[in-house]
Amino acid sequence: MSWWKPRSHEDVIFYPGRQETEEYVYTPGIHGKQFAEALIKGKILGMKCGDKFIVPPTTFCPDFSEGELVEVDTEWTVQYYTEVYRDLYGNQLEEPVVMILVQPLGWEGGLIHYLKPGIKPEIGLRVRPVFKPEEERRGTIDDILYWEPY
């Protein structure tokens, strides 16, 4: 295992040619599959583990018990944010993009996503997801266009 982490996009090492990762097939597991299916329906699922709630859902609860999948039906708040001024290649963006970590009230965990363009980010801002039209959803986190204030 390597602990090397690039400090910037300029430090990334590129290996030309075919890589073994091209053959890798990601399997999300049963809860990941159900999480993806819920996104298609415009819902977000989490895991109820005893008296704790965790999002996104995990395969096992922290105490290794079997949890219960539940829909997140509470408000979300911005826990952290950052403004991104450059794309992955180091090019200046025309407008900065705001990335946020959102967490449901009273839950553990959270999701990283975009804040609606033009909204001033704040810690504690209450937000809700805005989904793509149903016919465009594929069961990925990108089914959420962005998060907007209530």
N, C-alpha and C positions, 0 to 999 in steps of 0.2 A: 504494500500500500504506500502511496506517495503522499506526502504532506505538502508538496510544492503547490503554491497557488500564485497565479500571475498577479502582478500589481496593476497592470493595465492591459488593454487589448494589444499593445505593442509587445508585451512579454509572452504572448501565447505562442506555443510552438506548433507549427503545422507539419503534418506527416502526409505527403502526397501518396496517392494510390489507394488501393482497396484496404479497408480497415475491418477488423473483426466486428466492430459495432454495427456494421451494415447487416450482419446476419442475426443480430439480437432481436428477439421478439419480446416486447414488454407485456406481461400479464398483470393486470391490475388487481387480481383477486376478486372474490365475490363482492366485497364491500365497495371496491373501486368500480366494479361494473355497475352496481346499483347506484352509486354516486353519479356516474356518467349518464345512466338512464334517467335519473331524476333531473339532471341539467337539461336534457331534451324536453322535459315537461315544464321547465321553468322553475324548478325547485332545487333547494340545496339541502343535502342530508348531512347529519352528524351522528355521533355515537353516544348513547346514554350508557354510562358505566356506573351503576349504583346511583349515587347522588351527584355525579359529575357528568358534564356534557362536553364532548370533544368534537371539533371540526377541523379538517375533514375527517371522515370516519376512519378508524383504524381496524386492523384485522382482529386485534385483541385489546382488551382494556389494560390499563397499566398494572392491574393486579392479576392479569392473565385470565380473567373470567371472560365469559362470552357476553358482549354487550348487546344492545338493541338499537337498530337503526331508527332514527327519528328525523322528521323534517325540522329544519331550523325555522322557528316561527316567532322570532323575537327581533328586535332592532339590532342593527350592526353599528359599530363605532370604529372610527379610524384610530388605530393604536400608534402607528408610525407612518411617516411618509418621507419620500425623497423626490427631488426634482431632477429629472434626467435631461441633460442638455446636448448629449452626443449619442449617435447611434452606435451599434456594435462595432462599426468599422472606424469610429473616431470622428465621423463627420458631424459638423454642427447641425442640430435640428433647427428648423424654422421657428418652431414654438417648443418650449420645454414640455415634457410629458411628466405627469405626476403619478408615481407609483405609491400605492398605499398597502398597509397591512390592516385588514378589517377583521374584527372579531365580534361575534354575537354577544350581546349583553349577558353576563353570567356564565359564559362558556369558556373553555380552554382552547388554545390553538387559534387558527385564523387562516385567511386566504390573502395572497398577494395579488393585486390587480391594479387596474387603472382608475384614477379619479376622472370624472367627466371633465373634458377640456373646458377651461374658462372658470373653473371653481377654485376658490382660494382654499388650499389645504389647511386643516387644523387638527391637532390631536383632540379626540373626543367628539369630532363631527359625526353626527348620526347620518348614516347613509343606507341606501337600498340598492340592490343590483338591478341593472337594466339589461334584459336579455335580447338577443337577436330575435327576429321573427321566427316563429316555430318551424317553418319550412326550411330555414337555414341552419338549424341546430344539428350538431353531429355528436354530442356527448363528450365535449371537451370543455375545459375551463374557458376557452375562447367563445363559448356560447353566451357568456356574459360580455356585453360590449364594454361596460364601465359601471362604476358606482356613482350615484348621484345623491345629493342631500335630500332628506325627507322634506 
